[in-house]
Amino acid sequence: MQPQRSQSGSGDPDALKYDAETGLAVPRLAIFLVFVTIFMDTLAATISTPALPYYAREFGANAAQIGYLFVAWSFASTFCAPCLGRASDRFGRRTVLLVSLIGAGVANLGQASAGSYPVLFCWRGFSGIWAAVSATANVYLTDVCSPEVRDDYMSKLAAMPSLAMIFGPGLGGGLSTFGLNFPILADGCLSLGAAFLVFLYLPESPAWRDGSSGATNKTDQDEQVKEPVGWRVYLLGLSGFLYGNAFGTRVSMQVVSLNVKLGLSPLQVGYTFVAFAIVTLGQTIWLQPWMQRKLGAFSVAFIGSVVQGVFMPVGFALADGLWPTLLCLVIANVGSTARMAASGPLSASLAGKRNRGAVFGLVQMMTNFGRMVGPLVAGQLAMTDAVVMPWLFFGVNALVSGLLLLPLLQAVSKPLDEQERRRRLRGFTDLLLAGEEGESAVEDDKAAPVPSSEDISRLGDFMAELLSRKNYPWVTHQQSVFSMLDRVLPPLRSRKVDKYQDLELLDRHAEHMKNEFCKLGGDRQMGTLL
C-alpha cells in the first residue's frame, strides 16, 4: 500500500491521505518494523542493564561508582533528547532513528570492550547521547497514523518494552555465564541489527518528506522547524518531570523495599517483575486502546497517575502481609502502565507536523531529568526509612503529575464514539449528505451515471446563482473561475472502495489554501476575482 496523494492542480504537499483500510500513510510493514525496532532496542537494554553493576565491579568500582554509570547515561540522555528531537524535524525521522541505533550500538560495543572504569564511564555517557529511539519512533507513528488509529498503534508500541522485559533479564543471565561483558556485547549487536533493518526497509515519514520538500531554501526550512511548541507542552513537560521522579523512584527502590518489608530473594523479586511485565503487556495490548478511545489520552493519564500515586504508598506503608502488598502493587502497576502508554498520545495531541520532534524531545528531556533526580532523592529518604519514605515521595510526585494534566483536558477534543470513528476513517464521501433527500454520498459499486443535459443545466444554473450571490465576477472572468474551482476542490475516487477517505483531507486542503493565500496574497488568476 502506498499513501494516496492529492492530484489537484494546486500541488498541495499536505494533501497526504491515509489508506482506507488501515488508516496509515505507509505500508503496515513499516509499522511492524517500528515495533520490532523498539522491541529489539528494549530487549538489548534489559539484557545488559542487570549485568552492568557486576561488570563494573571487575574494574574495582564501588557502589557509588556504579551509580555514577547510570547517572552518566541519564545526564547525557536528558540534555541530548531535545537536540535529537529538533534534528528529526530538520533531517527526518528515519535518519535520526537510524543514527540513534548506530550510536547506541557503537557505544555498547565500546562498553563491552572497555579496559578500565574511566573508559567504561565515558562509553556509558556516550550511549546516553543516542537515547532517542523510543521518542523518534513515537514521532514517526504520529506522522504516519491518522488520528482515528493513532492511539491504538501507540498503545501497542508501548507494549513492546513490557514484552522485552519478559525475555531480556533471563537472556542476560544466560549470556553472563560466558562472561560479564557478553550481555553488553549482545546489546550492541541487537542495536546495530535494528539499524540494519531500518536502513533496508523503513521508508521516511511521508508527512515529514512532503513538508521538507515544500521548503525551497534554508530560510524556509528554518521557519518550518522553528514552529513554537506553546505553554501546554511546557506544562506537559513539568508533569513528565514529576512522573519521571515517581518512575525513577519505583525503578531504583522497589527491589530494596520488597526485600526490607517482605524479605524477598533476588529470584523471587525476578518472578514478581516478570508477573508485572505480563500484566503490563496484556493491559497495553487489549485494555489501553479501549480506555483511550472511550476516555481520551489525557483522562487515562490522569487516572493512571492517581491510581499509582495512591496504591503504591498504600502497598508499602499500610498493607500488611505478602498478598495484600502485592495486590496493591499490581493495581499501582496498572495505573503506571496507563500513564506510560498514554505518554505518546499526550505529546502527539499537542504537536504540529513542523515541531513534533521538538515536542517529543522536550517532554522526553523533562521525563529523563525526573528519572535522574528521583532515585537520588528517594535514595536519601531510604536512609531514614526504606519502606515508607521513598513511597510517600513517589505518591506526591505521581498525584501532582496527574493534577497538572487537568488544565490540558480542555485543550484537546473529546474522544470519538465508535460510530463516528468508523465514519471518519472510512471517509467524508461516506457521510450522509445534508440535502433534503438525505441520500447517501456513496450509493453502490456501479459506475457513476452519465449526467444528462438537464443535470448539467441544473448544475450550471446553481453555480451561476451561487457565484453571483457571493459577488464573484464569473461572467467576465470565466477562466479564472474554472481555475479556482479546480484548485479548491480535491479529487475523489471513482470506485466506492476508494471513497473511504479521511476527513482530514479536507482540513489539510483548506489549511493549505489559506496558507497559500497568506504567503502569496492570492495568485494572479484568483486575485482578479477579489
C-alpha positions as CSV (number, residue, x, y, z in Angstrom):
1,M,0.0,0.0,0.0
2,Q,1.3,3.4,-0.9
3,P,-0.2,6.6,0.6
4,Q,-2.7,8.2,-1.7
5,R,-1.8,11.7,-2.7
6,S,-3.9,14.6,-4.0
7,Q,-3.8,15.1,-7.7
8,S,-5.2,18.6,-7.6
9,G,-3.7,21.3,-9.6
10,S,-2.7,23.1,-6.5
11,G,0.2,20.6,-6.0
12,D,-0.7,20.6,-2.3
13,P,2.1,18.9,-0.4
14,D,0.0,18.5,2.7
15,A,-2.8,16.6,1.0
16,L,-1.5,13.2,2.1
17,K,-4.3,10.7,2.5
18,Y,-4.4,7.6,4.7
19,D,-5.1,4.1,3.4
20,A,-8.9,3.3,3.6
21,E,-8.5,0.0,5.4
22,T,-5.6,0.7,7.8
23,G,-5.7,4.4,8.4
24,L,-1.9,4.6,7.7
25,A,0.1,6.6,5.3
26,V,2.8,3.9,5.0
27,P,2.5,0.1,4.5
28,R,1.8,-2.0,7.6
29,L,5.2,-3.5,7.2
30,A,6.7,-0.1,8.2
31,I,4.7,0.0,11.4
32,F,5.6,-3.6,12.2
33,L,9.3,-2.7,11.7
34,V,8.9,0.2,14.1
35,F,7.5,-2.2,16.7
36,V,10.4,-4.7,16.1
37,T,12.9,-1.9,16.4
38,I,11.6,-0.8,19.8
39,F,11.4,-4.4,20.9
40,M,15.0,-5.1,19.9
41,D,16.2,-1.8,21.5
42,T,14.4,-2.5,24.8
43,L,15.4,-6.2,24.8
44,A,19.0,-5.1,24.3
45,A,18.8,-2.8,27.3
46,T,17.1,-5.4,29.6
47,I,19.8,-7.9,28.6
48,S,22.7,-5.6,29.5
49,T,21.5,-3.4,32.4
50,P,21.2,-6.1,35.1
51,A,24.8,-7.2,34.2
52,L,26.3,-3.8,34.2
53,P,26.9,-3.5,38.0
54,Y,28.7,-6.8,38.1
55,Y,30.7,-5.9,35.1
56,A,31.7,-2.6,36.7
57,R,32.9,-4.4,39.8
58,E,35.5,-6.2,37.6
59,F,37.2,-2.8,37.4
60,G,37.1,-2.3,41.1
61,A,34.0,0.0,41.1
62,N,32.3,0.6,44.4
63,A,28.6,1.2,44.9
64,A,28.8,4.9,44.3
65,Q,30.8,4.5,41.1
66,I,28.2,2.0,39.8
67,G,25.6,4.6,40.5
68,Y,27.6,7.2,38.6
69,L,27.4,4.9,35.5
70,F,23.6,5.2,35.5
71,V,23.7,8.9,36.3
72,A,26.1,9.5,33.3
73,W,23.6,7.8,30.9
74,S,20.6,9.8,32.4
75,F,22.5,13.1,32.3
76,A,23.5,12.7,28.6
77,S,20.1,11.5,27.5
78,T,18.4,14.3,29.4
79,F,20.2,17.1,27.6
80,C,20.6,15.4,24.2
81,A,16.9,14.4,23.7
82,P,15.7,17.9,22.6
83,C,18.6,18.1,20.2
84,L,17.7,14.8,18.6
85,G,14.1,15.8,18.5
86,R,14.9,19.0,16.6
87,A,17.2,17.0,14.3
88,S,14.3,14.7,13.4
89,D,12.3,17.8,12.4
90,R,15.1,19.0,10.2
91,F,16.7,15.9,8.8
92,G,13.9,13.3,9.0
93,R,12.5,10.7,11.4
94,R,14.2,7.8,9.7
95,T,17.6,9.5,9.7
96,V,17.6,10.2,13.4
97,L,16.2,6.8,14.2
98,L,19.0,5.2,12.2
99,V,21.8,7.3,13.6
100,S,20.5,6.7,17.2
101,L,20.5,3.0,16.7
102,I,24.0,3.0,15.2
103,G,25.3,5.3,18.0
104,A,23.8,3.1,20.7
105,G,25.2,0.0,19.1
106,V,28.8,1.5,18.9
107,A,28.5,2.8,22.5
108,N,27.6,-0.6,23.8
109,L,30.4,-2.4,21.9
110,G,32.7,0.2,23.4
111,Q,31.4,-0.6,26.9
112,A,31.8,-4.3,26.3
113,S,35.5,-3.8,25.3
114,A,36.4,-1.3,28.0
115,G,39.6,-2.0,29.8
116,S,39.1,0.3,32.8
117,Y,36.4,2.0,34.8
118,P,37.1,5.5,33.3
119,V,36.7,4.1,29.8
120,L,33.5,2.3,30.8
121,F,32.2,5.6,32.3
122,C,32.9,7.5,29.1
123,W,31.3,4.9,26.8
124,R,28.3,4.8,29.2
125,G,27.8,8.6,28.9
126,F,28.2,8.3,25.1
127,S,25.4,5.8,24.9
128,G,23.1,8.2,26.7
129,I,23.5,10.7,23.8
130,W,21.6,8.4,21.5
131,A,18.7,7.5,23.8
132,A,16.1,8.9,21.3
133,V,14.9,5.6,19.7
134,S,11.6,5.5,21.6
135,A,10.8,9.2,21.2
136,T,11.6,9.1,17.5
137,A,9.5,6.0,16.9
138,N,6.6,7.8,18.6
139,V,7.1,10.9,16.3
140,Y,7.1,8.5,13.3
141,L,3.8,6.9,14.3
142,T,2.3,10.4,14.9
143,D,3.3,11.3,11.3
144,V,2.0,8.2,9.6
145,C,-1.1,7.3,11.6
146,S,-4.4,9.0,11.1
147,P,-5.9,10.5,14.3
148,E,-8.5,7.8,14.4
149,V,-6.0,4.9,14.7
150,R,-3.0,6.7,16.3
151,D,-3.8,6.0,19.9
152,D,-4.3,2.3,19.1
153,Y,-0.9,2.0,17.5
154,M,0.9,4.0,20.2
155,S,-0.6,1.8,22.8
156,K,0.7,-1.3,21.0
157,L,4.1,0.3,20.7
158,A,4.1,0.9,24.5
159,A,3.6,-2.9,24.9
160,M,7.0,-3.6,23.3
161,P,9.1,-2.7,26.3
162,S,6.9,-5.0,28.5
163,L,7.3,-7.8,26.1
164,A,11.1,-7.3,26.1
165,M,11.1,-7.3,29.9
166,I,9.8,-10.8,29.9
167,F,12.7,-12.2,27.9
168,G,15.6,-9.8,28.4
169,P,16.7,-10.4,32.0
170,G,16.7,-14.2,31.5
171,L,18.7,-13.9,28.3
172,G,21.2,-11.6,30.0
173,G,21.6,-14.0,32.9
174,G,22.3,-16.8,30.5
175,L,24.8,-14.8,28.5
176,S,26.6,-13.7,31.6
177,T,27.8,-17.3,32.2
178,F,30.1,-16.8,29.2
179,G,31.4,-13.5,30.6
180,L,30.0,-10.4,32.2
181,N,30.6,-8.4,29.1
182,F,28.6,-10.7,26.8
183,P,25.2,-9.2,27.7
184,I,26.6,-5.7,26.9
185,L,28.1,-7.1,23.7
186,A,24.7,-8.6,22.8
187,D,23.1,-5.2,23.5
188,G,25.4,-3.5,20.9
189,C,24.8,-6.3,18.3
190,L,21.0,-6.0,18.7
191,S,21.1,-2.2,18.2
192,L,23.2,-2.5,15.1
193,G,20.9,-5.2,13.8
194,A,17.9,-3.0,14.3
195,A,19.7,-0.2,12.5
196,F,20.3,-2.5,9.5
197,L,16.6,-3.4,9.3
198,V,15.7,0.3,9.5
199,F,18.2,1.1,6.7
200,L,16.8,-1.6,4.4
201,Y,13.0,-1.5,5.0
202,L,11.8,1.6,6.8
203,P,10.5,4.4,4.5
204,E,10.8,8.0,5.5
205,S,7.7,9.6,7.0
206,P,5.6,10.9,4.1
207,A,4.4,13.8,6.3
208,W,8.0,14.9,7.0
209,R,9.2,14.3,3.5
210,D,6.4,16.4,1.9
211,G,6.8,19.1,4.4
212,S,10.6,19.2,3.9
213,S,10.2,19.3,0.1
214,G,7.9,22.3,0.4
215,A,10.8,24.4,1.7
216,T,12.7,25.8,-1.2
217,N,15.7,27.2,0.7
218,K,17.4,27.2,4.1
219,T,15.3,30.1,5.4
220,D,12.1,28.3,4.6
221,Q,13.4,25.1,6.3
222,D,14.3,27.1,9.4
223,E,10.9,28.6,9.6
224,Q,9.3,25.2,9.3
225,V,11.5,23.7,12.1
226,K,11.0,26.7,14.4
227,E,7.3,26.3,14.9
228,P,6.7,27.2,18.6
229,V,5.7,24.5,21.0
230,G,3.4,26.5,23.3
231,W,2.8,26.7,27.0
232,R,0.8,23.5,27.1
233,V,3.8,21.5,26.0
234,Y,5.9,23.0,28.8
235,L,3.1,22.1,31.3
236,L,3.1,18.6,30.0
237,G,6.9,18.6,30.3
238,L,6.6,19.6,34.0
239,S,4.1,16.8,34.5
240,G,6.6,14.5,32.8
241,F,9.3,15.6,35.2
242,L,7.2,14.7,38.2
243,Y,6.2,11.4,36.6
244,G,9.9,10.8,35.9
245,N,10.6,11.3,39.6
246,A,8.0,8.7,40.5
247,F,9.2,6.3,37.8
248,G,12.8,6.6,38.9
249,T,11.9,6.1,42.5
250,R,10.0,2.9,41.6
251,V,12.8,1.5,39.4
252,S,15.5,2.2,42.0
253,M,13.7,1.5,45.3
254,Q,11.2,-1.2,44.6
255,V,13.7,-4.1,45.0
256,V,15.1,-2.6,48.2
257,S,11.6,-2.1,49.7
258,L,10.4,-5.5,48.8
259,N,13.5,-7.1,50.3
260,V,13.2,-5.0,53.5
261,K,9.5,-5.4,54.0
262,L,8.8,-8.9,52.7
263,G,12.3,-10.5,52.7
264,L,12.0,-11.5,49.0
265,S,15.1,-13.0,47.5
266,P,16.5,-11.8,44.1
267,L,14.9,-14.8,42.4
268,Q,11.5,-14.0,44.0
269,V,11.8,-10.4,43.0
270,G,12.6,-11.5,39.5
271,Y,9.5,-13.6,39.4
272,T,7.5,-10.7,40.7
273,F,8.8,-8.4,38.0
274,V,8.0,-10.9,35.3
275,A,4.4,-11.1,36.6
276,F,4.2,-7.3,36.5
277,A,5.5,-7.4,32.9
278,I,2.9,-9.9,31.8
279,V,0.1,-7.8,33.4
280,T,1.5,-4.7,31.7
281,L,1.7,-6.5,28.3
282,G,-1.9,-7.6,28.4
283,Q,-3.1,-4.2,29.5
284,T,-1.3,-2.3,26.8
285,I,-2.4,-4.6,24.0
286,W,-6.1,-5.1,24.9
287,L,-7.2,-2.6,27.7
288,Q,-5.3,0.5,26.9
289,P,-6.6,1.2,23.4
290,W,-10.2,0.7,24.6
291,M,-9.6,3.1,27.5
292,Q,-8.1,5.8,25.3
293,R,-10.9,5.5,22.7
294,K,-13.5,5.9,25.4
295,L,-11.9,8.5,27.7
296,G,-9.1,10.1,25.8
297,A,-5.4,10.0,26.4
298,F,-5.4,12.9,29.0
299,S,-8.1,11.3,31.1
300,V,-6.4,7.9,31.0
301,A,-3.1,9.5,32.0
302,F,-4.7,11.4,34.9
303,I,-6.5,8.3,36.2
304,G,-3.3,6.3,35.9
305,S,-1.3,8.9,37.8
306,V,-3.8,9.0,40.6
307,V,-4.1,5.2,40.9
308,Q,-0.4,4.6,41.1
309,G,0.0,7.6,43.4
310,V,-2.4,6.1,45.9
311,F,-1.8,2.4,45.7
312,M,2.0,2.3,45.7
313,P,2.3,4.1,49.1
314,V,-0.6,2.1,50.5
315,G,1.0,-1.2,49.4
316,F,4.3,-0.5,51.1
317,A,3.3,1.7,54.0
318,L,-0.1,0.3,55.1
319,A,-0.8,-3.2,53.5
320,D,0.0,-6.0,55.9
321,G,1.5,-9.2,54.6
322,L,2.7,-10.6,51.3
323,W,-0.5,-10.9,49.2
324,P,-2.2,-7.6,50.2
325,T,1.1,-5.8,49.4
326,L,1.4,-7.5,46.0
327,L,-2.2,-6.8,45.2
328,C,-1.7,-3.1,45.8
329,L,1.5,-3.1,43.7
330,V,-0.3,-4.9,40.9
331,I,-3.1,-2.2,40.9
332,A,-0.4,0.5,41.1
333,N,1.4,-1.2,38.1
334,V,-1.9,-0.9,36.1
335,G,-2.0,2.8,36.9
336,S,1.6,3.3,36.0
337,T,1.1,1.4,32.7
338,A,-1.9,3.6,31.8
339,R,0.2,6.7,32.3
340,M,3.2,5.4,30.5
341,A,1.2,4.1,27.5
342,A,-0.6,7.4,27.2
343,S,2.6,9.4,27.1
344,G,3.0,9.2,23.3
345,P,-0.6,10.2,22.5
346,L,-0.3,13.1,25.1
347,S,2.7,14.6,23.2
348,A,1.1,13.8,19.8
349,S,-2.0,15.7,20.7
350,L,0.0,18.9,21.4
351,A,2.4,18.7,18.5
352,G,2.2,20.0,14.9
353,K,3.7,18.5,11.9
354,R,6.6,21.0,11.9
355,N,7.5,20.6,15.6
356,R,6.7,17.0,16.5
357,G,10.3,16.2,17.1
358,A,10.8,19.2,19.3
359,V,7.7,18.5,21.4
360,F,8.6,14.8,21.9
361,G,12.2,15.8,22.6
362,L,11.3,18.4,25.2
363,V,8.8,16.1,27.1
364,Q,11.4,13.3,26.9
365,M,14.1,15.6,28.3
366,M,11.9,16.6,31.3
367,T,10.9,13.0,32.0
368,N,14.6,11.8,31.8
369,F,15.5,14.6,34.2
370,G,12.9,13.4,36.6
371,R,14.2,9.8,36.3
372,M,17.7,11.2,37.2
373,V,16.5,13.2,40.2
374,G,14.0,10.7,41.6
375,P,16.4,8.0,42.5
376,L,18.8,10.5,44.2
377,V,16.1,11.9,46.4
378,A,14.5,8.5,47.1
379,G,17.9,7.0,48.0
380,Q,18.4,9.7,50.6
381,L,15.0,9.2,52.0
382,A,15.5,5.4,52.2
383,M,18.4,6.0,54.5
384,T,15.8,7.0,57.1
385,D,13.0,4.5,56.2
386,A,13.3,2.3,53.2
387,V,9.7,1.1,53.3
388,V,7.7,4.3,53.8
389,M,9.6,7.5,53.0
390,P,10.5,6.8,49.3
391,W,6.9,5.9,48.6
392,L,5.5,9.0,50.1
393,F,7.8,10.9,47.8
394,F,6.6,8.7,45.0
395,G,2.9,9.3,45.8
396,V,3.2,13.1,46.0
397,N,5.0,13.2,42.6
398,A,2.6,10.9,40.9
399,L,-0.5,12.8,42.2
400,V,0.8,16.2,41.4
401,S,1.9,14.9,37.9
402,G,-1.7,13.9,37.3
403,L,-3.2,17.2,38.6
404,L,-1.0,19.2,36.2
405,L,-2.8,17.4,33.3
406,L,-6.2,18.8,34.3
407,P,-5.7,22.2,32.6
408,L,-4.8,20.3,29.4
409,L,-8.1,18.4,29.3
410,Q,-9.9,21.4,27.8
411,A,-7.1,21.8,25.1
412,V,-7.9,18.6,23.3
413,S,-11.0,17.3,21.7
414,K,-13.2,14.7,23.2
415,P,-12.6,11.1,22.0
416,L,-14.9,10.0,19.2
417,D,-17.5,7.4,19.7
418,E,-17.1,4.2,17.8
419,Q,-19.6,5.0,15.1
420,E,-18.1,8.4,14.4
421,R,-14.6,7.0,14.5
422,R,-15.5,4.4,11.8
423,R,-17.3,7.0,9.7
424,R,-14.2,9.3,9.8
425,L,-11.8,6.6,9.0
426,R,-14.0,5.4,6.1
427,G,-14.2,8.9,4.7
428,F,-16.1,12.1,4.0
429,T,-17.6,10.6,0.9
430,D,-19.4,8.0,3.0
431,L,-21.1,10.5,5.3
432,L,-24.8,11.4,4.6
433,L,-25.5,14.4,2.5
434,A,-27.1,17.3,4.3
435,G,-29.7,17.8,1.5
436,E,-33.4,17.4,1.8
437,E,-33.4,13.9,0.3
438,G,-30.8,12.6,2.9
439,E,-29.2,10.4,0.2
440,S,-26.0,8.5,0.8
441,A,-23.0,10.0,-0.9
442,V,-22.0,6.5,-1.9
443,E,-24.8,4.5,-3.3
444,D,-23.4,1.3,-4.8
445,D,-20.5,-0.2,-6.6
446,K,-21.9,0.6,-10.0
447,A,-20.2,3.2,-12.3
448,A,-21.4,6.8,-11.8
449,P,-24.3,7.5,-14.1
450,V,-23.7,9.7,-17.2
451,P,-25.2,13.2,-16.5
452,S,-28.0,14.2,-18.7
453,S,-28.2,17.6,-20.4
454,E,-30.8,18.5,-17.7
455,D,-28.4,17.6,-15.0
456,I,-25.7,19.8,-16.5
457,S,-28.1,22.7,-17.0
458,R,-29.3,22.4,-13.4
459,L,-25.8,22.4,-12.1
460,G,-24.8,25.3,-14.3
461,D,-27.8,27.4,-13.0
462,F,-26.9,26.6,-9.4
463,M,-23.3,27.6,-9.9
464,A,-24.2,30.8,-11.7
465,E,-26.6,31.8,-9.0
466,L,-24.1,30.8,-6.2
467,L,-21.2,32.8,-7.7
468,S,-23.4,35.8,-8.4
469,R,-24.9,35.8,-4.9
470,K,-21.3,35.7,-3.5
471,N,-20.1,38.6,-5.8
472,Y,-17.7,36.6,-8.0
473,P,-17.5,38.3,-11.5
474,W,-17.8,35.0,-13.3
475,V,-19.2,36.4,-16.5
476,T,-16.1,38.4,-17.3
477,H,-13.6,36.0,-15.7
478,Q,-14.8,32.6,-16.6
479,Q,-11.3,31.1,-16.9
480,S,-10.3,32.3,-13.5
481,V,-13.4,30.8,-12.0
482,F,-12.6,27.4,-13.7
483,S,-9.1,27.6,-12.3
484,M,-10.3,28.5,-8.9
485,L,-12.8,25.6,-8.7
486,D,-10.1,23.2,-10.0
487,R,-7.8,24.2,-7.2
488,V,-10.3,24.4,-4.4
489,L,-12.0,21.0,-4.9
490,P,-9.8,18.0,-4.0
491,P,-10.3,14.9,-6.3
492,L,-12.5,12.0,-5.4
493,R,-12.0,8.4,-6.5
494,S,-14.4,6.8,-8.9
495,R,-14.9,3.5,-7.2
496,K,-16.8,3.0,-3.9
497,V,-14.0,1.1,-2.2
498,D,-11.6,4.1,-2.9
499,K,-14.0,6.6,-1.5
500,Y,-13.4,5.7,2.2
501,Q,-11.0,8.6,2.8
502,D,-10.2,10.6,5.9
503,L,-12.0,13.8,6.7
504,E,-8.6,15.2,7.5
505,L,-8.0,15.5,3.7
506,L,-10.5,18.4,3.5
507,D,-9.0,20.1,6.6
508,R,-5.5,19.9,5.2
509,H,-6.5,21.1,1.8
510,A,-8.4,24.0,3.2
511,E,-5.4,24.9,5.5
512,H,-3.1,24.7,2.6
513,M,-5.2,27.0,0.5
514,K,-5.3,29.5,3.4
515,N,-1.6,29.4,3.8
516,E,-1.0,29.8,0.1
517,F,-3.2,33.0,0.0
518,C,-1.4,34.3,3.1
519,K,2.0,33.7,1.6
520,L,1.3,34.9,-2.0
521,G,-1.5,37.3,-1.5
522,G,-3.6,35.1,-3.9
523,D,-2.3,34.1,-7.3
524,R,-2.9,36.3,-10.3
525,Q,-5.8,34.4,-11.6
526,M,-7.7,34.2,-8.3
527,G,-6.7,37.7,-7.4
528,T,-8.8,39.1,-10.3
529,L,-11.8,37.7,-8.6
530,L,-11.3,39.6,-5.3
